[in-house]
């Protein structure tokens, strides 16, 4: 589970670390500033956890109102689901409702490749351009195909891994 930090906007109050919504609610309800007043507003910061959960927090835009669903997503989604969300929301700019979001809400094709040229080679190998006779394979311009693919596909980095994606 990721570790987050609640940083008060009140400069006379101290923040706290937490790893669940329940822990946040308990510590926030007991937090007081130097004058004994309750602290109401916090900036939520990602502190420690898996690299993909850090990228998910950034795409999610974690704040006081949505940390519960964020923790649920960290716990229940697999890495592919998190990657789909990070690309759809963080890269493409789709909006989402934290209470009802599901990675299946987004139409994103992901390829775990380092370059458009690798994607072009994969598409040729898979027969996307039809059956190519062996004696002509060396004459195919992969750079030209990669250039054309770049019109519909985009490169990104998620959790330290280079990816290529297409979002509808």
C-alpha positions as CSV (number, residue, x, y, z in Angstrom):
1,X,0.0,0.0,0.0
2,X,1.4,3.4,-0.8
3,X,2.4,5.9,1.9
4,X,0.9,9.4,1.6
5,X,1.5,12.6,3.5
6,X,-1.2,15.1,4.5
7,X,0.5,18.5,4.4
8,X,-1.7,21.2,6.0
9,X,-2.2,24.5,4.3
10,X,-2.2,26.0,7.8
11,X,1.4,26.9,8.5
12,X,0.8,26.6,12.3
13,X,0.0,22.9,12.0
14,X,1.9,19.7,11.4
15,X,1.2,17.1,8.7
16,X,1.1,13.4,9.1
17,X,1.8,10.2,7.1
18,X,-0.9,7.6,6.4
19,X,-1.4,4.4,4.4
20,X,-5.2,4.0,4.4
21,X,-8.4,6.2,4.3
22,X,-9.2,5.1,7.9
23,X,-5.8,6.1,9.1
24,X,-6.1,9.5,7.3
25,X,-9.6,10.1,8.8
26,X,-8.4,9.3,12.3
27,X,-5.3,11.4,12.2
28,X,-7.1,14.3,10.4
29,X,-9.9,14.4,13.0
30,X,-7.3,14.7,15.8
31,X,-4.9,17.2,14.1
32,X,-4.8,20.7,15.7
33,X,-2.8,23.7,14.8
34,X,-0.7,25.7,17.3
35,X,-3.8,27.5,18.5
36,X,-5.8,24.4,19.2
37,X,-8.1,24.8,16.2
38,X,-8.9,21.8,14.0
39,X,-7.0,21.6,10.7
40,X,-9.4,21.3,7.7
41,X,-7.4,21.5,4.5
42,X,-4.5,19.4,3.4
43,X,-2.4,18.9,0.3
44,X,-2.0,15.1,-0.2
45,X,1.5,14.0,-1.4
46,X,2.7,10.6,-2.6
47,X,5.7,9.6,-0.4
48,X,6.5,5.9,-0.9
49,X,5.2,2.9,-2.8
50,X,5.4,1.2,-6.1
51,X,6.5,3.3,-9.1
52,X,3.2,2.6,-10.8
53,X,1.2,3.7,-7.8
54,X,3.2,7.0,-7.8
55,X,2.2,7.5,-11.5
56,X,-1.3,6.5,-10.7
57,X,-1.4,9.2,-7.9
58,X,-0.2,11.8,-10.3
59,X,-2.8,10.9,-13.0
60,X,-5.5,10.6,-10.3
61,X,-4.8,14.0,-8.9
62,X,-5.0,12.8,-5.4
63,X,-6.6,15.1,-2.9
64,X,-8.7,14.9,0.3
65,X,-11.9,14.1,-1.6
66,X,-10.6,11.2,-3.7
67,X,-8.0,9.4,-1.7
68,X,-10.4,6.6,-0.7
69,X,-11.1,5.5,-4.3
70,X,-7.4,5.9,-5.0
71,X,-6.5,3.5,-2.3
72,X,-9.2,1.1,-3.6
73,X,-7.7,1.3,-7.1
74,X,-4.2,0.6,-5.8
75,X,-5.4,-2.4,-4.0
76,X,-7.8,-4.0,-6.6
77,X,-6.4,-3.0,-10.0
78,X,-3.5,-4.9,-11.6
79,X,-0.6,-3.2,-13.3
80,X,-2.3,-3.3,-16.7
81,X,-5.4,-1.6,-15.4
82,X,-3.3,1.1,-13.7
83,X,-1.4,1.7,-16.9
84,X,-4.6,2.1,-18.9
85,X,-5.8,4.6,-16.4
86,X,-2.5,6.5,-16.3
87,X,-2.4,6.8,-20.1
88,X,-6.1,7.6,-20.5
89,X,-6.3,10.3,-17.8
90,X,-2.7,11.4,-17.3
91,X,-1.5,11.4,-21.0
92,X,-4.7,11.7,-23.1
93,X,-6.7,13.8,-20.7
94,X,-9.9,11.8,-20.2
95,X,-12.0,12.8,-17.3
96,X,-13.2,10.3,-14.7
97,X,-15.5,10.0,-11.7
98,X,-13.4,8.6,-8.8
99,X,-16.4,6.8,-7.3
100,X,-17.2,4.8,-10.4
101,X,-14.1,4.7,-12.5
102,X,-13.0,1.4,-14.1
103,X,-10.1,0.9,-16.5
104,X,-12.6,-0.7,-18.9
105,X,-14.1,2.8,-19.3
106,X,-11.2,3.8,-21.5
107,X,-10.4,2.5,-25.0
108,X,-6.6,2.4,-25.0
109,X,-4.3,-0.1,-26.9
110,X,-0.9,-0.5,-25.2
111,X,2.2,-2.1,-26.7
112,X,5.2,-2.8,-24.5
113,X,7.8,-1.7,-27.0
114,X,10.5,1.0,-27.0
115,X,10.0,2.6,-30.4
116,X,7.7,3.1,-33.3
117,X,10.1,1.1,-35.4
118,X,9.6,-1.9,-33.1
119,X,5.9,-1.4,-33.5
120,X,6.2,-1.3,-37.3
121,X,8.3,-4.5,-37.2
122,X,5.7,-6.2,-35.0
123,X,2.9,-5.2,-37.3
124,X,4.8,-6.6,-40.3
125,X,5.6,-9.8,-38.5
126,X,1.9,-10.2,-37.5
127,X,0.9,-9.9,-41.1
128,X,-0.9,-6.5,-40.8
129,X,0.3,-5.7,-44.3
130,X,-0.5,-9.1,-45.8
131,X,1.8,-11.9,-46.6
132,X,5.2,-10.6,-47.6
133,X,7.5,-13.0,-49.5
134,X,10.8,-13.7,-47.9
135,X,12.8,-12.3,-50.8
136,X,11.1,-8.9,-50.3
137,X,11.3,-8.6,-46.5
138,X,14.6,-6.7,-46.6
139,X,13.1,-4.1,-48.9
140,X,10.4,-2.9,-46.5
141,X,11.1,0.6,-45.2
142,X,10.4,0.1,-41.4
143,X,11.3,3.8,-40.8
144,X,8.6,4.9,-43.2
145,X,6.0,2.6,-41.6
146,X,7.1,3.9,-38.1
147,X,6.7,7.5,-39.3
148,X,3.1,6.7,-40.5
149,X,2.3,4.9,-37.3
150,X,3.4,7.9,-35.3
151,X,0.3,9.7,-36.7
152,X,-2.0,7.5,-34.7
153,X,0.2,6.1,-31.9
154,X,2.1,7.9,-29.1
155,X,5.1,7.0,-27.0
156,X,5.0,7.3,-23.2
157,X,6.8,6.2,-20.1
158,X,4.8,4.6,-17.2
159,X,6.5,3.3,-14.1
160,X,9.9,3.5,-15.8
161,X,8.8,1.4,-18.8
162,X,8.6,2.8,-22.3
163,X,5.2,2.1,-24.0
164,X,3.4,2.9,-27.2
165,X,-0.3,3.5,-27.1
166,X,-3.3,4.4,-29.2
167,X,-6.4,5.9,-27.5
168,X,-9.7,6.2,-29.3
